[in-house]
Amino acid sequence: MVLELSGTLEGGKDHDRINNLVTGDLLYNGYIDVLLDMRNVRKITGPGVGILKTAKRILEKEKCGRSSGGTLKAFGISERLDSMAAIELGRHIEVYDTLRDAFDSYPAPGAYEGIK
């Protein structure tokens, strides 16, 4: 599942929105491997990174019949983002340059041939 984020990710309301999305819609529909499209994120703060770390932990606990838990990965982090926030995010979540790179990081590379 590709989840497109945009604007700012700072905490507060963002925490509730992301938490409800992950624990509600995504898990309810069986999505435990999530790619964050961050091409349109203009700002992320320390609490924003914390929100994504929490989402990752939630997804990792879900197995949905698999031997391993889910994943949260990101791609398309803009150079406009604060470099410290981007570095902090990269310490906790796998970050890729492109959607193709993120898809290819899964066990069956090339499974998404229609993606450019």
TORTI-414370 format. One line per field, with one value per atom (N, C-alpha, C, O, CB): residue in three letters; atom name; z, x, y. Coordinates in pm, whole numbers, plus 50000, padded with zeros to 5 digits. Each point is the difference from the previous one (the first is absolute). Glycine has a CB too. Example, Ala and Ser with C-alpha at 12.3 -4.5 7.8 and 13.67 -1.06 7.14 Angstrom:
r = (Ala / Ala / Ala / Ala / Ala / Ser / Ser / Ser / Ser / Ser) $
a = (N / CA / C / O / CB / N / CA / C / O / CB) $
w = (50780 / 50000 / 50000 / 50066 / 50059 / 49803 / 50006 / 50073 / 50017 / 49768) $
u = (51319 / 49911 / 50090 / 50104 / 49707 / 50154 / 50082 / 49923 / 50051 / 50067) $
v = (49431 / 50119 / 50120 / 49998 / 49885 / 50222 / 50119 / 50109 / 50111 / 49826) $
% end
This chain:
r = (Met / Met / Met / Met / Met / Val / Val / Val / Val / Val / Leu / Leu / Leu / Leu / Leu / Glu / Glu / Glu / Glu / Glu / Leu / Leu / Leu / Leu / Leu / Ser / Ser / Ser / Ser / Ser / Gly / Gly / Gly / Gly / Gly / Thr / Thr / Thr / Thr / Thr / Leu / Leu / Leu / Leu / Leu / Glu / Glu / Glu / Glu / Glu / Gly / Gly / Gly / Gly / Gly / Gly / Gly / Gly / Gly / Gly / Lys / Lys / Lys / Lys / Lys / Asp / Asp / Asp / Asp / Asp / His / His / His / His / His / Asp / Asp / Asp / Asp / Asp / Arg / Arg / Arg / Arg / Arg / Ile / Ile / Ile / Ile / Ile / Asn / Asn / Asn / Asn / Asn / Asn / Asn / Asn / Asn / Asn / Leu / Leu / Leu / Leu / Leu / Val / Val / Val / Val / Val / Thr / Thr / Thr / Thr / Thr / Gly / Gly / Gly / Gly / Gly / Asp / Asp / Asp / Asp / Asp / Leu / Leu / Leu / Leu / Leu / Leu / Leu / Leu / Leu / Leu / Tyr / Tyr / Tyr / Tyr / Tyr / Asn / Asn / Asn / Asn / Asn / Gly / Gly / Gly / Gly / Gly / Tyr / Tyr / Tyr / Tyr / Tyr / Ile / Ile / Ile / Ile / Ile / Asp / Asp / Asp / Asp / Asp / Val / Val / Val / Val / Val / Leu / Leu / Leu / Leu / Leu / Leu / Leu / Leu / Leu / Leu / Asp / Asp / Asp / Asp / Asp / Met / Met / Met / Met / Met / Arg / Arg / Arg / Arg / Arg / Asn / Asn / Asn / Asn / Asn / Val / Val / Val / Val / Val / Arg / Arg / Arg / Arg / Arg / Lys / Lys / Lys / Lys / Lys / Ile / Ile / Ile / Ile / Ile / Thr / Thr / Thr / Thr / Thr / Gly / Gly / Gly / Gly / Gly / Pro / Pro / Pro / Pro / Pro / Gly / Gly / Gly / Gly / Gly / Val / Val / Val / Val / Val / Gly / Gly / Gly / Gly / Gly / Ile / Ile / Ile / Ile / Ile / Leu / Leu / Leu / Leu / Leu / Lys / Lys / Lys / Lys / Lys / Thr / Thr / Thr / Thr / Thr / Ala / Ala / Ala / Ala / Ala / Lys / Lys / Lys / Lys / Lys / Arg / Arg / Arg / Arg / Arg / Ile / Ile / Ile / Ile / Ile / Leu / Leu / Leu / Leu / Leu / Glu / Glu / Glu / Glu / Glu / Lys / Lys / Lys / Lys / Lys / Glu / Glu / Glu / Glu / Glu / Lys / Lys / Lys / Lys / Lys / Cys / Cys / Cys / Cys / Cys / Gly / Gly / Gly / Gly / Gly / Arg / Arg / Arg / Arg / Arg / Ser / Ser / Ser / Ser / Ser / Ser / Ser / Ser / Ser / Ser / Gly / Gly / Gly / Gly / Gly / Gly / Gly / Gly / Gly / Gly / Thr / Thr / Thr / Thr / Thr / Leu / Leu / Leu / Leu / Leu / Lys / Lys / Lys / Lys / Lys / Ala / Ala / Ala / Ala / Ala / Phe / Phe / Phe / Phe / Phe / Gly / Gly / Gly / Gly / Gly / Ile / Ile / Ile / Ile / Ile / Ser / Ser / Ser / Ser / Ser / Glu / Glu / Glu / Glu / Glu / Arg / Arg / Arg / Arg / Arg / Leu / Leu / Leu / Leu / Leu / Asp / Asp / Asp / Asp / Asp / Ser / Ser / Ser / Ser / Ser / Met / Met / Met / Met / Met / Ala / Ala / Ala / Ala / Ala / Ala / Ala / Ala / Ala / Ala / Ile / Ile / Ile / Ile / Ile / Glu / Glu / Glu / Glu / Glu / Leu / Leu / Leu / Leu / Leu / Gly / Gly / Gly / Gly / Gly / Arg / Arg / Arg / Arg / Arg / His / His / His / His / His / Ile / Ile / Ile / Ile / Ile / Glu / Glu / Glu / Glu / Glu / Val / Val / Val / Val / Val / Tyr / Tyr / Tyr / Tyr / Tyr / Asp / Asp / Asp / Asp / Asp / Thr / Thr / Thr / Thr / Thr / Leu / Leu / Leu / Leu / Leu / Arg / Arg / Arg / Arg / Arg / Asp / Asp / Asp / Asp / Asp / Ala / Ala / Ala / Ala / Ala / Phe / Phe / Phe / Phe / Phe / Asp / Asp / Asp / Asp / Asp / Ser / Ser / Ser / Ser / Ser / Tyr / Tyr / Tyr / Tyr / Tyr / Pro / Pro / Pro / Pro / Pro / Ala / Ala / Ala / Ala / Ala / Pro / Pro / Pro / Pro / Pro / Gly / Gly / Gly / Gly / Gly / Ala / Ala / Ala / Ala / Ala / Tyr / Tyr / Tyr / Tyr / Tyr / Glu / Glu / Glu / Glu / Glu / Gly / Gly / Gly / Gly / Gly / Ile / Ile / Ile / Ile / Ile / Lys / Lys / Lys / Lys / Lys) $
a = (N / CA / C / O / CB / N / CA / C / O / CB / N / CA / C / O / CB / N / CA / C / O / CB / N / CA / C / O / CB / N / CA / C / O / CB / N / CA / C / O / CB / N / CA / C / O / CB / N / CA / C / O / CB / N / CA / C / O / CB / N / CA / C / O / CB / N / CA / C / O / CB / N / CA / C / O / CB / N / CA / C / O / CB / N / CA / C / O / CB / N / CA / C / O / CB / N / CA / C / O / CB / N / CA / C / O / CB / N / CA / C / O / CB / N / CA / C / O / CB / N / CA / C / O / CB / N / CA / C / O / CB / N / CA / C / O / CB / N / CA / C / O / CB / N / CA / C / O / CB / N / CA / C / O / CB / N / CA / C / O / CB / N / CA / C / O / CB / N / CA / C / O / CB / N / CA / C / O / CB / N / CA / C / O / CB / N / CA / C / O / CB / N / CA / C / O / CB / N / CA / C / O / CB / N / CA / C / O / CB / N / CA / C / O / CB / N / CA / C / O / CB / N / CA / C / O / CB / N / CA / C / O / CB / N / CA / C / O / CB / N / CA / C / O / CB / N / CA / C / O / CB / N / CA / C / O / CB / N / CA / C / O / CB / N / CA / C / O / CB / N / CA / C / O / CB / N / CA / C / O / CB / N / CA / C / O / CB / N / CA / C / O / CB / N / CA / C / O / CB / N / CA / C / O / CB / N / CA / C / O / CB / N / CA / C / O / CB / N / CA / C / O / CB / N / CA / C / O / CB / N / CA / C / O / CB / N / CA / C / O / CB / N / CA / C / O / CB / N / CA / C / O / CB / N / CA / C / O / CB / N / CA / C / O / CB / N / CA / C / O / CB / N / CA / C / O / CB / N / CA / C / O / CB / N / CA / C / O / CB / N / CA / C / O / CB / N / CA / C / O / CB / N / CA / C / O / CB / N / CA / C / O / CB / N / CA / C / O / CB / N / CA / C / O / CB / N / CA / C / O / CB / N / CA / C / O / CB / N / CA / C / O / CB / N / CA / C / O / CB / N / CA / C / O / CB / N / CA / C / O / CB / N / CA / C / O / CB / N / CA / C / O / CB / N / CA / C / O / CB / N / CA / C / O / CB / N / CA / C / O / CB / N / CA / C / O / CB / N / CA / C / O / CB / N / CA / C / O / CB / N / CA / C / O / CB / N / CA / C / O / CB / N / CA / C / O / CB / N / CA / C / O / CB / N / CA / C / O / CB / N / CA / C / O / CB / N / CA / C / O / CB / N / CA / C / O / CB / N / CA / C / O / CB / N / CA / C / O / CB / N / CA / C / O / CB / N / CA / C / O / CB / N / CA / C / O / CB / N / CA / C / O / CB / N / CA / C / O / CB / N / CA / C / O / CB / N / CA / C / O / CB / N / CA / C / O / CB / N / CA / C / O / CB / N / CA / C / O / CB / N / CA / C / O / CB / N / CA / C / O / CB / N / CA / C / O / CB / N / CA / C / O / CB / N / CA / C / O / CB / N / CA / C / O / CB / N / CA / C / O / CB / N / CA / C / O / CB / N / CA / C / O / CB / N / CA / C / O / CB / N / CA / C / O / CB) $
w = (50000 / 50000 / 50000 / 50083 / 50039 / 49787 / 49996 / 50063 / 49959 / 49830 / 50310 / 50071 / 49972 / 50037 / 50145 / 49753 / 49964 / 50113 / 50044 / 49712 / 50290 / 50102 / 49934 / 49901 / 50280 / 49875 / 49946 / 50111 / 50107 / 49668 / 50199 / 50096 / 50110 / 49975 / 49975 / 50174 / 50116 / 50085 / 50003 / 49995 / 50071 / 50093 / 50130 / 50013 / 49801 / 50282 / 50118 / 50134 / 50100 / 49766 / 50140 / 50127 / 50021 / 49908 / 50187 / 50028 / 50032 / 49913 / 50006 / 50064 / 49848 / 49913 / 49900 / 49963 / 50062 / 49932 / 49907 / 50063 / 49933 / 49960 / 50237 / 50070 / 49995 / 49966 / 50186 / 49882 / 50001 / 49860 / 49983 / 50210 / 49708 / 49862 / 49952 / 49946 / 50009 / 50063 / 49955 / 50081 / 49944 / 49985 / 50203 / 50086 / 49962 / 49990 / 50196 / 49794 / 49961 / 49864 / 49979 / 50157 / 49773 / 49867 / 50007 / 49939 / 49962 / 50175 / 50009 / 50079 / 49952 / 50035 / 50132 / 50085 / 49952 / 50033 / 50158 / 49731 / 49950 / 49859 / 49975 / 50175 / 49756 / 49858 / 49946 / 49939 / 50033 / 50050 / 49939 / 50056 / 49924 / 50040 / 50168 / 50059 / 49978 / 49975 / 50197 / 49838 / 49979 / 49861 / 49982 / 50176 / 49744 / 49863 / 49964 / 49884 / 50056 / 50160 / 49979 / 49946 / 49960 / 50003 / 50034 / 49952 / 50114 / 50092 / 49732 / 50170 / 50104 / 49944 / 50076 / 50053 / 49740 / 49935 / 49936 / 49903 / 50054 / 50097 / 49958 / 49954 / 50066 / 50095 / 49724 / 49947 / 50013 / 49954 / 49885 / 50222 / 50014 / 49885 / 49984 / 50267 / 49671 / 49893 / 50063 / 50034 / 49781 / 50201 / 50071 / 49907 / 50045 / 50153 / 49673 / 49903 / 50025 / 49966 / 49868 / 50226 / 50022 / 50146 / 50038 / 49769 / 50274 / 50140 / 50002 / 49955 / 50135 / 49963 / 50004 / 50130 / 50003 / 49850 / 50254 / 50130 / 50087 / 50002 / 49982 / 50087 / 50099 / 50122 / 49987 / 49835 / 50294 / 50125 / 50078 / 49959 / 50049 / 50104 / 50087 / 50039 / 49986 / 50099 / 49963 / 50030 / 49876 / 50012 / 50171 / 49699 / 49877 / 49973 / 49958 / 49951 / 50114 / 49987 / 50101 / 49968 / 49952 / 50201 / 50103 / 49959 / 50030 / 50140 / 49762 / 49950 / 49906 / 50009 / 50013 / 49887 / 49903 / 50067 / 49958 / 49864 / 50281 / 50075 / 50067 / 50000 / 50039 / 50018 / 50064 / 49898 / 50025 / 50149 / 49710 / 49894 / 49957 / 49976 / 49946 / 50068 / 49962 / 50103 / 49964 / 49917 / 50246 / 50106 / 49994 / 50018 / 50127 / 49831 / 49990 / 49884 / 50016 / 50081 / 49787 / 49883 / 50019 / 49955 / 49903 / 50208 / 50022 / 50088 / 49991 / 49983 / 50111 / 50089 / 49929 / 50045 / 50145 / 49699 / 49926 / 49904 / 49926 / 50095 / 49980 / 49912 / 49894 / 49892 / 50296 / 49839 / 49902 / 49933 / 49877 / 50084 / 50119 / 49945 / 49949 / 49950 / 49993 / 50068 / 49955 / 50120 / 50115 / 49692 / 50163 / 50108 / 50051 / 50111 / 49790 / 50018 / 50042 / 49999 / 49935 / 49975 / 50160 / 50008 / 49878 / 49907 / 50339 / 49758 / 49890 / 49998 / 50085 / 49925 / 49892 / 49983 / 49972 / 49950 / 49964 / 50118 / 49962 / 49941 / 50066 / 50116 / 49692 / 49930 / 49936 / 49983 / 49974 / 50008 / 49940 / 49874 / 49983 / 50244 / 49687 / 49882 / 49964 / 50039 / 49877 / 50008 / 49946 / 50099 / 49988 / 49858 / 50250 / 50096 / 49929 / 49936 / 50256 / 49820 / 49931 / 50062 / 50121 / 49818 / 49977 / 50048 / 50082 / 50071 / 49730 / 50187 / 50075 / 50148 / 50082 / 49710 / 50243 / 50140 / 50082 / 49950 / 49982 / 50193 / 50095 / 49999 / 50020 / 50126 / 49832 / 49988 / 50129 / 49994 / 49839 / 50282 / 50127 / 50012 / 50045 / 50063 / 49852 / 50006 / 49902 / 50032 / 50034 / 49816 / 49900 / 50050 / 49981 / 49835 / 50246 / 50056 / 50110 / 50006 / 49937 / 50145 / 50111 / 49945 / 50049 / 50099 / 49752 / 49938 / 49942 / 50018 / 49931 / 49983 / 49939 / 50101 / 49965 / 49850 / 50308 / 50106 / 50041 / 50053 / 50028 / 49895 / 50049 / 49891 / 50024 / 50172 / 49685 / 49890 / 49876 / 49973 / 50126 / 49827 / 49875 / 49904 / 49976 / 50058 / 49910 / 49910 / 49864 / 49992 / 50202 / 49700 / 49863 / 49918 / 50033 / 49985 / 49875 / 49912 / 49920 / 49987 / 49998 / 49962 / 49910 / 50044 / 50081 / 49731 / 50133 / 50025 / 49952 / 50069 / 49910 / 49906 / 49945 / 50097 / 50027 / 49738 / 50287 / 50096 / 50125 / 50051 / 49864 / 50132 / 50119 / 49972 / 50081 / 49993 / 49811 / 49964 / 49988 / 50046 / 49835 / 50056 / 49979 / 50130 / 50000 / 49775 / 50333 / 50129 / 50065 / 50097 / 49932 / 49917 / 50054 / 49944 / 49901 / 50121 / 50038 / 49963 / 49854 / 49950 / 50277 / 49702 / 49859 / 49910 / 49947 / 50119 / 49916 / 49916 / 49859 / 49944 / 50188 / 49815 / 49866 / 49995 / 49891 / 50030 / 50193 / 50003 / 49954 / 49968 / 50217 / 49811 / 49961 / 49871 / 49998 / 50244 / 49652 / 49874 / 49939 / 49925 / 50038 / 50068 / 49941 / 50063 / 49952 / 49994 / 50160 / 50072 / 49935 / 49972 / 50244 / 49761 / 49941 / 50103 / 49970 / 49805) $
u = (50085 / 49915 / 50090 / 50090 / 49723 / 50162 / 50073 / 49912 / 49885 / 50243 / 49925 / 49928 / 50068 / 50116 / 49811 / 50003 / 50057 / 49981 / 49888 / 50067 / 50156 / 49996 / 50034 / 50073 / 49991 / 49882 / 50031 / 49995 / 49943 / 49966 / 50149 / 49997 / 50102 / 50117 / 49644 / 50193 / 50089 / 49961 / 49884 / 50151 / 50062 / 49979 / 50068 / 50122 / 49865 / 49931 / 50057 / 49958 / 50068 / 49940 / 49887 / 49951 / 49857 / 49936 / 50296 / 49717 / 49864 / 49897 / 49983 / 50108 / 49838 / 49896 / 50057 / 49932 / 49941 / 50251 / 50063 / 50012 / 49982 / 50144 / 49906 / 50012 / 49868 / 49996 / 50179 / 49717 / 49869 / 49961 / 49948 / 49984 / 50094 / 49963 / 50076 / 49939 / 50013 / 50180 / 50082 / 49968 / 49986 / 50197 / 49804 / 49970 / 49866 / 49989 / 50144 / 49765 / 49868 / 50004 / 49934 / 49959 / 50183 / 50013 / 50065 / 49953 / 50062 / 50096 / 50073 / 49920 / 49979 / 50238 / 49738 / 49931 / 49859 / 49943 / 50193 / 49807 / 49865 / 49999 / 49998 / 49926 / 50077 / 49981 / 50101 / 49961 / 49946 / 50223 / 50101 / 49995 / 49989 / 50154 / 49865 / 50000 / 49867 / 49998 / 50165 / 49728 / 49868 / 49989 / 49937 / 49963 / 50163 / 49995 / 50118 / 50018 / 49860 / 50203 / 50108 / 50129 / 50089 / 49736 / 50188 / 50124 / 50100 / 49981 / 49891 / 50233 / 50103 / 50136 / 50093 / 49782 / 50138 / 50121 / 49964 / 49924 / 50169 / 49962 / 49960 / 50122 / 50104 / 49702 / 50179 / 50102 / 49948 / 49890 / 50198 / 49991 / 49962 / 50059 / 50122 / 49867 / 49925 / 50043 / 50015 / 49901 / 49980 / 50242 / 50027 / 50045 / 50057 / 50004 / 49913 / 50044 / 49938 / 50059 / 49969 / 49853 / 49931 / 50002 / 49926 / 49930 / 50228 / 50014 / 50097 / 50114 / 49839 / 50001 / 50082 / 50079 / 50108 / 49726 / 50112 / 50066 / 49967 / 49887 / 50102 / 50113 / 49980 / 50084 / 50116 / 49838 / 49985 / 50069 / 50032 / 49964 / 49917 / 50188 / 50030 / 49875 / 49999 / 50198 / 49697 / 49877 / 49941 / 49939 / 50017 / 50061 / 49953 / 50072 / 49939 / 50006 / 50186 / 50078 / 49948 / 49988 / 50217 / 49765 / 49947 / 49869 / 49976 / 50135 / 49804 / 49873 / 50027 / 49936 / 49954 / 50205 / 50031 / 50067 / 49979 / 50042 / 50061 / 50061 / 49891 / 50007 / 50202 / 49691 / 49889 / 49922 / 49965 / 50019 / 49989 / 49927 / 50078 / 49942 / 49956 / 50233 / 50084 / 49989 / 49986 / 50172 / 49848 / 49990 / 49865 / 49994 / 50159 / 49741 / 49866 / 49996 / 49953 / 49943 / 50154 / 49998 / 50088 / 49964 / 49993 / 50157 / 50091 / 49939 / 50038 / 50153 / 49715 / 49935 / 49894 / 49966 / 50078 / 49905 / 49894 / 50059 / 50094 / 49760 / 50090 / 50054 / 49902 / 50041 / 50100 / 49731 / 49897 / 50031 / 49995 / 49960 / 50077 / 50026 / 50140 / 50031 / 49736 / 50321 / 50138 / 50089 / 49960 / 49999 / 50161 / 50095 / 50066 / 50054 / 49986 / 49958 / 50061 / 49896 / 49896 / 50328 / 49805 / 49907 / 50009 / 50077 / 49941 / 49902 / 49994 / 50119 / 50090 / 49664 / 50247 / 50110 / 49948 / 49889 / 50255 / 49938 / 49975 / 50129 / 50104 / 49719 / 50169 / 50116 / 49958 / 49880 / 50218 / 49998 / 49970 / 50083 / 50106 / 49836 / 50008 / 50076 / 49967 / 49897 / 50107 / 50086 / 49975 / 50016 / 49932 / 49917 / 50239 / 50019 / 50065 / 50104 / 49919 / 49914 / 50045 / 50127 / 50022 / 49742 / 50317 / 50122 / 49965 / 50085 / 50040 / 49750 / 49957 / 49979 / 49997 / 49897 / 50091 / 49978 / 50124 / 50112 / 49727 / 50138 / 50110 / 50086 / 49949 / 49911 / 50268 / 50088 / 50005 / 50013 / 50122 / 49854 / 50003 / 49877 / 50011 / 50119 / 49753 / 49879 / 50010 / 49959 / 49906 / 50188 / 50016 / 50098 / 49977 / 49974 / 50157 / 50097 / 49936 / 50018 / 50170 / 49739 / 49932 / 49899 / 49992 / 50037 / 49895 / 49904 / 50071 / 49954 / 49894 / 50264 / 50076 / 50061 / 50033 / 50015 / 49966 / 50050 / 49896 / 50035 / 50113 / 49726 / 49893 / 49917 / 49937 / 50055 / 50009 / 49919 / 50088 / 50078 / 49709 / 50199 / 50075 / 49950 / 49879 / 50155 / 50058 / 49965 / 50066 / 50118 / 49861 / 49942 / 50046 / 49978 / 49916 / 50034 / 50124 / 49986 / 49870 / 49932 / 50318 / 49716 / 49885 / 49906 / 50036 / 50105 / 49739 / 49902 / 50052 / 49984 / 49830 / 50249 / 50057 / 50101 / 49998 / 49967 / 50125 / 50100 / 49933 / 50042 / 50121 / 49733 / 49929 / 49933 / 50010 / 49953 / 49968 / 49937 / 50104 / 49978 / 49840 / 50294 / 50103 / 50068 / 50072 / 49964 / 49942 / 50059 / 49927 / 50049 / 50024 / 49810 / 49923 / 50056 / 50074 / 49719 / 50173 / 50060 / 49986 / 50085 / 49868 / 49946 / 49983 / 50024 / 49904 / 49930 / 50294 / 50027 / 49942 / 49999 / 50210 / 49742 / 49944 / 49855 / 49943 / 50282 / 49714 / 49862 / 49904 / 49885 / 50174 / 49986 / 49915 / 50054 / 50041 / 49898 / 50061 / 50060 / 49936 / 50065 / 49992 / 49815 / 49932 / 50037 / 49957 / 49859 / 50263 / 50037 / 50124 / 50097 / 49805 / 50095 / 50115 / 50067 / 50099 / 49793) $
v = (49883 / 50117 / 50124 / 50011 / 49865 / 50215 / 50126 / 50106 / 50020 / 49913 / 50134 / 50105 / 50133 / 50020 / 49818 / 50252 / 50129 / 50100 / 50025 / 49929 / 50103 / 50104 / 50133 / 50005 / 49831 / 50273 / 50132 / 50103 / 49976 / 49958 / 50181 / 50109 / 49982 / 49973 / 50057 / 49985 / 49989 / 49881 / 49960 / 50287 / 49697 / 49890 / 50040 / 49990 / 49832 / 50224 / 50062 / 49939 / 50023 / 50181 / 49723 / 49950 / 50045 / 50050 / 49951 / 49983 / 50044 / 49931 / 49878 / 50340 / 49861 / 49947 / 49899 / 49904 / 50310 / 49809 / 49906 / 49862 / 49899 / 50291 / 49807 / 49872 / 49925 / 49882 / 50214 / 49972 / 49935 / 49952 / 49890 / 50253 / 49940 / 49966 / 49876 / 49908 / 50334 / 49756 / 49887 / 49876 / 49891 / 50267 / 49856 / 49885 / 49938 / 49877 / 50226 / 49980 / 49948 / 49932 / 49899 / 50280 / 49877 / 49941 / 49863 / 49904 / 50325 / 49761 / 49873 / 49897 / 49888 / 50237 / 49911 / 49903 / 49970 / 49896 / 50183 / 50011 / 49980 / 49949 / 49879 / 50299 / 49915 / 49966 / 49900 / 49900 / 50325 / 49799 / 49913 / 49859 / 49904 / 50295 / 49788 / 49866 / 49929 / 49879 / 50201 / 49991 / 49940 / 49938 / 49896 / 50271 / 49898 / 49950 / 49910 / 49963 / 50243 / 49758 / 49904 / 50057 / 49925 / 49915 / 50292 / 50062 / 50011 / 50080 / 50048 / 49792 / 50007 / 50039 / 50025 / 49802 / 50178 / 50051 / 50133 / 50005 / 49759 / 50343 / 50134 / 50079 / 50002 / 49993 / 50070 / 50090 / 50142 / 50031 / 49793 / 50262 / 50140 / 50081 / 50006 / 49969 / 50085 / 50090 / 50137 / 50065 / 49800 / 50180 / 50124 / 50113 / 50099 / 49765 / 50120 / 50102 / 50137 / 50102 / 49715 / 50186 / 50127 / 50045 / 50090 / 49854 / 49994 / 50043 / 50117 / 49989 / 49775 / 50348 / 50121 / 50011 / 50059 / 50054 / 49830 / 50014 / 49879 / 49951 / 50301 / 49700 / 49896 / 50037 / 50037 / 49783 / 50169 / 50035 / 49873 / 49890 / 50334 / 49794 / 49886 / 49922 / 49877 / 50248 / 49942 / 49927 / 49932 / 49893 / 50268 / 49899 / 49938 / 49869 / 49902 / 50323 / 49774 / 49876 / 49897 / 49882 / 50247 / 49917 / 49910 / 49935 / 49883 / 50258 / 49934 / 49945 / 49883 / 49896 / 50329 / 49792 / 49895 / 49881 / 49886 / 50288 / 49851 / 49889 / 49916 / 49877 / 50260 / 49929 / 49929 / 49919 / 49884 / 50296 / 49879 / 49929 / 49876 / 49895 / 50322 / 49796 / 49886 / 49889 / 49883 / 50272 / 49880 / 49897 / 49928 / 49878 / 50258 / 49938 / 49939 / 49901 / 49888 / 50319 / 49834 / 49913 / 49877 / 49891 / 50309 / 49816 / 49887 / 49892 / 49884 / 50272 / 49881 / 49903 / 49918 / 49890 / 50263 / 49897 / 49932 / 49898 / 50030 / 50173 / 49677 / 49896 / 49956 / 49958 / 49968 / 50080 / 49963 / 49867 / 49989 / 50254 / 49656 / 49868 / 49978 / 49892 / 50103 / 50105 / 49985 / 49970 / 50018 / 50140 / 49796 / 49972 / 50127 / 50002 / 49773 / 50331 / 50126 / 50111 / 49988 / 49938 / 50180 / 50111 / 50090 / 49976 / 50014 / 50115 / 50094 / 50094 / 49992 / 49993 / 50103 / 50094 / 50140 / 50018 / 49796 / 50283 / 50139 / 50053 / 50003 / 50032 / 50007 / 50054 / 50132 / 50026 / 49741 / 50315 / 50129 / 50022 / 49941 / 50151 / 49995 / 50038 / 50144 / 50054 / 49707 / 50300 / 50132 / 50115 / 50101 / 49788 / 50095 / 50109 / 50117 / 49987 / 49850 / 50277 / 50120 / 50056 / 49991 / 50059 / 50008 / 50067 / 50124 / 50054 / 49860 / 50132 / 50118 / 49971 / 50092 / 49992 / 49789 / 49966 / 50031 / 49996 / 49824 / 50211 / 50021 / 49874 / 49890 / 50267 / 49860 / 49884 / 49918 / 49877 / 50249 / 49938 / 49925 / 49910 / 49886 / 50301 / 49863 / 49920 / 49883 / 49888 / 50315 / 49822 / 49893 / 49894 / 49881 / 50283 / 49880 / 49905 / 49918 / 49878 / 50278 / 49910 / 49929 / 49899 / 49888 / 50314 / 49838 / 49908 / 49879 / 49887 / 50306 / 49830 / 49891 / 49904 / 49887 / 50266 / 49888 / 49910 / 49897 / 49895 / 50289 / 49847 / 49915 / 49933 / 49897 / 50250 / 49911 / 49949 / 49991 / 50091 / 50009 / 49792 / 49987 / 50107 / 50012 / 49738 / 50328 / 50110 / 49975 / 49968 / 50194 / 49854 / 49978 / 50126 / 50083 / 49670 / 50259 / 50117 / 49996 / 50102 / 49911 / 49869 / 49990 / 49889 / 49914 / 50172 / 49918 / 49895 / 49865 / 49899 / 50269 / 49830 / 49876 / 49940 / 49880 / 50207 / 49997 / 49951 / 49942 / 49896 / 50276 / 49894 / 49952 / 49866 / 49908 / 50330 / 49750 / 49873 / 49889 / 49889 / 50236 / 49907 / 49899 / 49956 / 49900 / 50197 / 49974 / 49962 / 49883 / 49943 / 50291 / 49731 / 49887 / 49869 / 50003 / 50142 / 49742 / 49871 / 49960 / 49925 / 50010 / 50111 / 49961 / 50121 / 50057 / 49764 / 50220 / 50116 / 49983 / 49890 / 50152 / 50068 / 49996 / 49957 / 49990 / 49962 / 50021 / 49955 / 50109 / 49971 / 49875 / 50275 / 50112 / 50061 / 50116 / 49930 / 49876 / 50042 / 50123 / 50072 / 49694 / 50261 / 50115 / 50132 / 50105 / 49744 / 50149 / 50122 / 50059 / 49929 / 49984 / 50215 / 50068 / 50087 / 50066 / 49931) $
% end
